[in-house]
Amino acid sequence: MKDNIVCTKDLSFKYEGKEEYAVDHVSLEIEKGSFVCVLGRNGSGKSTFAKLLNALLEPNEGEIKVCGISPKTAEDAFAIRQKCGMVFQNPDNQMVATIVEEDVAFGPENLGIAPGEIVRRVDWALRTVGMEEYRKSAPHMLSGGQKQRVAIAGVIAMLPEVIVFDESTSMLDPSGREDVFKLARRLNEENDVTVIWITHFMEEAAKADRVIVMNHGRIEMDGTPGEIFKDSDRIESLGLEAPDMAKLANELKNLGLDLPDGIITVEEMEVELCRLLSKT
């Protein structure tokens, strides 16, 4: 069994001047090497939770450990950010240089990495995200999806153990969203990077190992995609919409078709319908 790379106990945070907690006594564990999706409508606390993971915010109450480190001092927070990278919604907010390769090198340089090792990491990171040919380009000339790839390259060049993607595909078109999601999945599967994927796109959540649904700062649901989306009524009561195939499966089951729980993709629906047709 793998170790838990994120542990929280009664983790709470309240913004100044607000009466309600943005994150309200959240206790959870996230396994190293897993791909966890965090869902929730606007104001549910998911982005605040992301910033607590990356030590960009300090909890008011409770405990948090990321890679075994609690952010009790500024040095601790810096150490967490070395191990837990973050990709934001708008890649322009992460661009700091006028040339792509210099932007990717920025993080490792701040860590004091030797110049030769920085060159190796930049080459590897750009190759990994498919942006080698743009290394001499100006970031502002790239498309949204390309910018997001450069932002990811800048994060992975620091060799983090965890990457938090905070609605990183929300500003992209469907093709760009799919490309960035596949890249995150590949980093998870091939490099054993723990991915915490925060989104409001159900089709992305359906491909995660685990789905956590937040509401009013608390965890309302926690399980596999199949376990979460089989209860489409509850999902919708939380201001979300279940994947189309999950809703269709529920409707067909209500009509008497013998379908199993947990159908959430077109491929799974196709298999089950073919199975039923083969019996007729």
Contacts in CASP RR format, 6 or more apart in sequence:
PFRMAT RR
TARGET T0000
AUTHOR 0000-0000-0000
METHOD contacts of the structure
MODEL  1
MKDNIVCTKDLSFKYEGKEEYAVDHVSLEIEKGSFVCVLGRNGSGKSTFA
KLLNALLEPNEGEIKVCGISPKTAEDAFAIRQKCGMVFQNPDNQMVATIV
EEDVAFGPENLGIAPGEIVRRVDWALRTVGMEEYRKSAPHMLSGGQKQRV
AIAGVIAMLPEVIVFDESTSMLDPSGREDVFKLARRLNEENDVTVIWITH
FMEEAAKADRVIVMNHGRIEMDGTPGEIFKDSDRIESLGLEAPDMAKLAN
ELKNLGLDLPDGIITVEEMEVELCRLLSKT
2 31 0 8 1.000
2 32 0 8 1.000
2 33 0 8 1.000
2 34 0 8 1.000
3 31 0 8 1.000
3 32 0 8 1.000
4 29 0 8 1.000
4 30 0 8 1.000
4 31 0 8 1.000
4 32 0 8 1.000
5 30 0 8 1.000
5 31 0 8 1.000
5 32 0 8 1.000
5 33 0 8 1.000
5 66 0 8 1.000
5 67 0 8 1.000
5 68 0 8 1.000
5 161 0 8 1.000
5 162 0 8 1.000
5 194 0 8 1.000
6 28 0 8 1.000
6 29 0 8 1.000
6 30 0 8 1.000
6 53 0 8 1.000
6 64 0 8 1.000
6 65 0 8 1.000
6 66 0 8 1.000
6 162 0 8 1.000
6 194 0 8 1.000
6 196 0 8 1.000
7 28 0 8 1.000
7 29 0 8 1.000
7 30 0 8 1.000
7 63 0 8 1.000
7 64 0 8 1.000
7 65 0 8 1.000
7 68 0 8 1.000
8 26 0 8 1.000
8 27 0 8 1.000
8 28 0 8 1.000
8 29 0 8 1.000
8 62 0 8 1.000
8 63 0 8 1.000
8 64 0 8 1.000
8 65 0 8 1.000
9 27 0 8 1.000
9 62 0 8 1.000
9 63 0 8 1.000
9 64 0 8 1.000
10 25 0 8 1.000
10 26 0 8 1.000
10 27 0 8 1.000
10 61 0 8 1.000
10 62 0 8 1.000
10 63 0 8 1.000
11 23 0 8 1.000
11 25 0 8 1.000
11 26 0 8 1.000
11 27 0 8 1.000
11 49 0 8 1.000
11 52 0 8 1.000
11 59 0 8 1.000
11 61 0 8 1.000
11 62 0 8 1.000
11 63 0 8 1.000
11 64 0 8 1.000
12 21 0 8 1.000
12 23 0 8 1.000
12 24 0 8 1.000
12 25 0 8 1.000
12 26 0 8 1.000
12 59 0 8 1.000
12 60 0 8 1.000
12 61 0 8 1.000
12 62 0 8 1.000
13 21 0 8 1.000
13 22 0 8 1.000
13 23 0 8 1.000
13 48 0 8 1.000
13 52 0 8 1.000
13 57 0 8 1.000
13 58 0 8 1.000
13 59 0 8 1.000
13 60 0 8 1.000
14 20 0 8 1.000
14 21 0 8 1.000
14 22 0 8 1.000
14 60 0 8 1.000
15 22 0 8 1.000
15 48 0 8 1.000
20 216 0 8 1.000
21 60 0 8 1.000
21 217 0 8 1.000
22 43 0 8 1.000
22 45 0 8 1.000
22 48 0 8 1.000
22 217 0 8 1.000
23 45 0 8 1.000
23 48 0 8 1.000
23 49 0 8 1.000
23 52 0 8 1.000
23 59 0 8 1.000
23 217 0 8 1.000
24 216 0 8 1.000
24 217 0 8 1.000
24 218 0 8 1.000
25 61 0 8 1.000
25 62 0 8 1.000
25 218 0 8 1.000
26 49 0 8 1.000
26 217 0 8 1.000
26 218 0 8 1.000
26 219 0 8 1.000
28 212 0 8 1.000
28 219 0 8 1.000
28 222 0 8 1.000
30 36 0 8 1.000
30 194 0 8 1.000
30 196 0 8 1.000
31 194 0 8 1.000
32 161 0 8 1.000
32 192 0 8 1.000
32 194 0 8 1.000
33 188 0 8 1.000
33 192 0 8 1.000
33 193 0 8 1.000
33 194 0 8 1.000
33 195 0 8 1.000
34 188 0 8 1.000
34 194 0 8 1.000
34 195 0 8 1.000
34 209 0 8 1.000
34 210 0 8 1.000
35 184 0 8 1.000
35 185 0 8 1.000
35 188 0 8 1.000
35 194 0 8 1.000
35 195 0 8 1.000
35 197 0 8 1.000
35 208 0 8 1.000
35 209 0 8 1.000
35 210 0 8 1.000
36 194 0 8 1.000
36 195 0 8 1.000
36 196 0 8 1.000
36 197 0 8 1.000
36 208 0 8 1.000
36 209 0 8 1.000
36 210 0 8 1.000
36 211 0 8 1.000
36 212 0 8 1.000
37 197 0 8 1.000
37 198 0 8 1.000
37 199 0 8 1.000
37 204 0 8 1.000
37 205 0 8 1.000
37 208 0 8 1.000
37 210 0 8 1.000
37 211 0 8 1.000
37 212 0 8 1.000
37 225 0 8 1.000
38 46 0 8 1.000
38 49 0 8 1.000
38 50 0 8 1.000
38 196 0 8 1.000
38 197 0 8 1.000
38 198 0 8 1.000
38 199 0 8 1.000
38 211 0 8 1.000
38 212 0 8 1.000
38 213 0 8 1.000
38 214 0 8 1.000
39 46 0 8 1.000
39 199 0 8 1.000
39 200 0 8 1.000
39 202 0 8 1.000
39 205 0 8 1.000
39 211 0 8 1.000
39 212 0 8 1.000
39 213 0 8 1.000
39 214 0 8 1.000
39 240 0 8 1.000
40 46 0 8 1.000
40 200 0 8 1.000
40 213 0 8 1.000
40 214 0 8 1.000
40 215 0 8 1.000
40 238 0 8 1.000
40 239 0 8 1.000
40 240 0 8 1.000
41 200 0 8 1.000
41 215 0 8 1.000
41 238 0 8 1.000
41 239 0 8 1.000
41 240 0 8 1.000
43 217 0 8 1.000
44 214 0 8 1.000
44 215 0 8 1.000
44 216 0 8 1.000
44 217 0 8 1.000
45 214 0 8 1.000
45 216 0 8 1.000
45 217 0 8 1.000
46 198 0 8 1.000
46 214 0 8 1.000
47 166 0 8 1.000
47 167 0 8 1.000
47 198 0 8 1.000
48 57 0 8 1.000
48 217 0 8 1.000
49 198 0 8 1.000
49 214 0 8 1.000
49 217 0 8 1.000
50 86 0 8 1.000
50 164 0 8 1.000
50 166 0 8 1.000
50 196 0 8 1.000
50 198 0 8 1.000
51 57 0 8 1.000
51 166 0 8 1.000
52 59 0 8 1.000
52 64 0 8 1.000
53 64 0 8 1.000
53 66 0 8 1.000
53 84 0 8 1.000
53 162 0 8 1.000
53 164 0 8 1.000
53 196 0 8 1.000
54 80 0 8 1.000
54 81 0 8 1.000
54 84 0 8 1.000
54 85 0 8 1.000
54 86 0 8 1.000
54 164 0 8 1.000
55 66 0 8 1.000
55 71 0 8 1.000
55 76 0 8 1.000
55 77 0 8 1.000
55 80 0 8 1.000
55 81 0 8 1.000
55 84 0 8 1.000
56 86 0 8 1.000
58 71 0 8 1.000
63 70 0 8 1.000
64 70 0 8 1.000
64 71 0 8 1.000
66 80 0 8 1.000
66 83 0 8 1.000
66 84 0 8 1.000
66 162 0 8 1.000
67 80 0 8 1.000
67 83 0 8 1.000
67 84 0 8 1.000
67 161 0 8 1.000
67 162 0 8 1.000
69 76 0 8 1.000
69 79 0 8 1.000
69 80 0 8 1.000
69 83 0 8 1.000
70 76 0 8 1.000
71 77 0 8 1.000
71 80 0 8 1.000
82 111 0 8 1.000
82 158 0 8 1.000
82 160 0 8 1.000
83 160 0 8 1.000
83 161 0 8 1.000
83 162 0 8 1.000
84 160 0 8 1.000
84 161 0 8 1.000
84 162 0 8 1.000
84 163 0 8 1.000
84 164 0 8 1.000
85 155 0 8 1.000
85 158 0 8 1.000
85 160 0 8 1.000
85 162 0 8 1.000
85 163 0 8 1.000
85 164 0 8 1.000
86 155 0 8 1.000
86 163 0 8 1.000
86 164 0 8 1.000
86 165 0 8 1.000
86 166 0 8 1.000
87 94 0 8 1.000
87 148 0 8 1.000
87 151 0 8 1.000
87 152 0 8 1.000
87 155 0 8 1.000
87 163 0 8 1.000
87 164 0 8 1.000
87 165 0 8 1.000
87 166 0 8 1.000
87 168 0 8 1.000
88 94 0 8 1.000
88 151 0 8 1.000
88 166 0 8 1.000
88 168 0 8 1.000
89 166 0 8 1.000
89 167 0 8 1.000
89 168 0 8 1.000
89 170 0 8 1.000
89 171 0 8 1.000
90 171 0 8 1.000
91 144 0 8 1.000
91 145 0 8 1.000
91 147 0 8 1.000
91 148 0 8 1.000
91 150 0 8 1.000
91 151 0 8 1.000
92 140 0 8 1.000
92 147 0 8 1.000
94 151 0 8 1.000
94 154 0 8 1.000
95 103 0 8 1.000
95 139 0 8 1.000
95 140 0 8 1.000
95 147 0 8 1.000
95 150 0 8 1.000
95 151 0 8 1.000
96 103 0 8 1.000
96 106 0 8 1.000
97 103 0 8 1.000
97 105 0 8 1.000
97 106 0 8 1.000
97 139 0 8 1.000
98 138 0 8 1.000
98 139 0 8 1.000
99 135 0 8 1.000
99 136 0 8 1.000
99 137 0 8 1.000
99 138 0 8 1.000
99 139 0 8 1.000
100 126 0 8 1.000
100 131 0 8 1.000
100 134 0 8 1.000
100 135 0 8 1.000
100 136 0 8 1.000
100 137 0 8 1.000
100 138 0 8 1.000
100 139 0 8 1.000
100 142 0 8 1.000
100 150 0 8 1.000
101 122 0 8 1.000
101 126 0 8 1.000
101 135 0 8 1.000
101 136 0 8 1.000
103 139 0 8 1.000
103 150 0 8 1.000
103 154 0 8 1.000
104 122 0 8 1.000
104 125 0 8 1.000
104 126 0 8 1.000
104 150 0 8 1.000
104 153 0 8 1.000
104 154 0 8 1.000
104 157 0 8 1.000
105 118 0 8 1.000
105 121 0 8 1.000
105 122 0 8 1.000
105 157 0 8 1.000
106 154 0 8 1.000
107 154 0 8 1.000
107 157 0 8 1.000
107 158 0 8 1.000
108 117 0 8 1.000
108 118 0 8 1.000
108 121 0 8 1.000
108 122 0 8 1.000
108 157 0 8 1.000
108 158 0 8 1.000
109 118 0 8 1.000
111 158 0 8 1.000
113 121 0 8 1.000
118 157 0 8 1.000
121 157 0 8 1.000
121 158 0 8 1.000
121 159 0 8 1.000
122 135 0 8 1.000
122 153 0 8 1.000
122 157 0 8 1.000
123 132 0 8 1.000
124 157 0 8 1.000
125 153 0 8 1.000
125 154 0 8 1.000
125 156 0 8 1.000
125 157 0 8 1.000
126 132 0 8 1.000
126 134 0 8 1.000
126 135 0 8 1.000
126 153 0 8 1.000
128 153 0 8 1.000
128 156 0 8 1.000
128 183 0 8 1.000
128 187 0 8 1.000
129 149 0 8 1.000
129 150 0 8 1.000
129 152 0 8 1.000
129 153 0 8 1.000
129 156 0 8 1.000
129 183 0 8 1.000
130 149 0 8 1.000
131 146 0 8 1.000
131 149 0 8 1.000
131 150 0 8 1.000
131 153 0 8 1.000
134 142 0 8 1.000
134 146 0 8 1.000
134 150 0 8 1.000
139 147 0 8 1.000
139 150 0 8 1.000
142 150 0 8 1.000
144 171 0 8 1.000
144 172 0 8 1.000
144 176 0 8 1.000
145 172 0 8 1.000
145 176 0 8 1.000
145 179 0 8 1.000
145 180 0 8 1.000
148 168 0 8 1.000
148 169 0 8 1.000
148 172 0 8 1.000
148 176 0 8 1.000
148 180 0 8 1.000
149 179 0 8 1.000
149 180 0 8 1.000
149 183 0 8 1.000
151 168 0 8 1.000
152 163 0 8 1.000
152 168 0 8 1.000
152 180 0 8 1.000
152 183 0 8 1.000
152 184 0 8 1.000
155 163 0 8 1.000
156 163 0 8 1.000
156 187 0 8 1.000
156 191 0 8 1.000
156 193 0 8 1.000
160 193 0 8 1.000
161 193 0 8 1.000
161 194 0 8 1.000
162 193 0 8 1.000
162 194 0 8 1.000
162 195 0 8 1.000
162 196 0 8 1.000
163 184 0 8 1.000
163 187 0 8 1.000
163 193 0 8 1.000
163 194 0 8 1.000
163 195 0 8 1.000
163 196 0 8 1.000
164 196 0 8 1.000
164 198 0 8 1.000
165 180 0 8 1.000
165 184 0 8 1.000
165 195 0 8 1.000
165 196 0 8 1.000
165 197 0 8 1.000
165 198 0 8 1.000
165 199 0 8 1.000
166 198 0 8 1.000
167 198 0 8 1.000
167 199 0 8 1.000
167 200 0 8 1.000
168 180 0 8 1.000
168 184 0 8 1.000
169 176 0 8 1.000
169 177 0 8 1.000
169 180 0 8 1.000
169 181 0 8 1.000
169 199 0 8 1.000
169 201 0 8 1.000
169 204 0 8 1.000
170 199 0 8 1.000
170 200 0 8 1.000
170 201 0 8 1.000
172 180 0 8 1.000
177 201 0 8 1.000
177 204 0 8 1.000
181 197 0 8 1.000
181 204 0 8 1.000
181 207 0 8 1.000
184 195 0 8 1.000
184 197 0 8 1.000
185 195 0 8 1.000
185 207 0 8 1.000
187 193 0 8 1.000
187 195 0 8 1.000
188 194 0 8 1.000
188 195 0 8 1.000
197 204 0 8 1.000
197 205 0 8 1.000
197 208 0 8 1.000
199 205 0 8 1.000
200 240 0 8 1.000
202 229 0 8 1.000
202 240 0 8 1.000
202 241 0 8 1.000
202 242 0 8 1.000
202 243 0 8 1.000
203 243 0 8 1.000
205 211 0 8 1.000
205 225 0 8 1.000
205 228 0 8 1.000
205 243 0 8 1.000
206 225 0 8 1.000
206 229 0 8 1.000
206 243 0 8 1.000
206 246 0 8 1.000
206 264 0 8 1.000
206 265 0 8 1.000
207 225 0 8 1.000
207 265 0 8 1.000
208 225 0 8 1.000
209 224 0 8 1.000
210 222 0 8 1.000
210 223 0 8 1.000
210 224 0 8 1.000
211 221 0 8 1.000
211 222 0 8 1.000
211 223 0 8 1.000
211 224 0 8 1.000
211 225 0 8 1.000
211 228 0 8 1.000
211 229 0 8 1.000
212 219 0 8 1.000
212 221 0 8 1.000
212 222 0 8 1.000
212 223 0 8 1.000
213 219 0 8 1.000
213 220 0 8 1.000
213 221 0 8 1.000
213 222 0 8 1.000
213 228 0 8 1.000
213 235 0 8 1.000
213 238 0 8 1.000
213 240 0 8 1.000
214 220 0 8 1.000
215 238 0 8 1.000
220 238 0 8 1.000
221 228 0 8 1.000
221 231 0 8 1.000
221 234 0 8 1.000
221 235 0 8 1.000
221 238 0 8 1.000
225 262 0 8 1.000
225 264 0 8 1.000
226 246 0 8 1.000
226 261 0 8 1.000
226 262 0 8 1.000
226 263 0 8 1.000
226 264 0 8 1.000
227 261 0 8 1.000
227 262 0 8 1.000
228 235 0 8 1.000
229 235 0 8 1.000
229 242 0 8 1.000
229 243 0 8 1.000
229 246 0 8 1.000
229 262 0 8 1.000
229 264 0 8 1.000
230 246 0 8 1.000
230 249 0 8 1.000
230 250 0 8 1.000
230 261 0 8 1.000
230 262 0 8 1.000
232 242 0 8 1.000
232 246 0 8 1.000
232 247 0 8 1.000
232 250 0 8 1.000
235 241 0 8 1.000
235 242 0 8 1.000
236 242 0 8 1.000
242 250 0 8 1.000
243 264 0 8 1.000
243 265 0 8 1.000
245 263 0 8 1.000
245 264 0 8 1.000
245 265 0 8 1.000
245 266 0 8 1.000
245 268 0 8 1.000
245 269 0 8 1.000
246 262 0 8 1.000
246 263 0 8 1.000
246 264 0 8 1.000
248 269 0 8 1.000
249 259 0 8 1.000
249 262 0 8 1.000
249 263 0 8 1.000
249 269 0 8 1.000
249 272 0 8 1.000
252 259 0 8 1.000
253 259 0 8 1.000
257 276 0 8 1.000
258 276 0 8 1.000
259 272 0 8 1.000
259 276 0 8 1.000
260 272 0 8 1.000
262 268 0 8 1.000
263 269 0 8 1.000
263 272 0 8 1.000
END
